[in-house]
Amino acid sequence: MATAEKTTVERVVTEDGFTLKLTVDEAETLVAVLAQVAGSPTTSPRGLAEGVLKVLVESGVRTYWPRIAGHPANLTRGAVRFDDYPEEA
């Protein structure tokens, strides 16, 4: 008779990435730019931009809303709009 046993295997995953060290002004400017990204959050790179925006704000970077005097977001016009990723063939 067959038997089965569930096991858990831990794996080490190595992933390339980047670490940025930003001044407060640079971080607030990046928040202002990322807040202007448009497109589908699930089928375009907008979701990646939202993830970066979220961690910046959660880490204490001054947010862009409500409009705050002196925040770089007050100087933005328009948006960066991402099209969806191409369909895989």
C-alpha positions, 0 to 999 in steps of 0.5 A: 500500500502506498504512503505519503508524508508531507515535508517542508524544504527550505530554499535559499533564493538569491535575487539581484536588487538595488539599495538607494540612499536618498536625501529627504528632498530626493525621497519626497521628489521620488514620491511626487513622481511615483504618485503621478504614475497611471496605468493598470496596477495589475497588467502594467508596471504601475503596480511596481511603482505603487509598491515603491511609493507605498514603502517610501510613505510607510518608511516616513517620507512625507506624503503628497496628499493632502497638498502640503506647502513646499512638497515637490508634488505641488510642482507636478503636471500631467502623468506618466502612463504605462501601457499594459505589458504585451500579451505573451505569444 
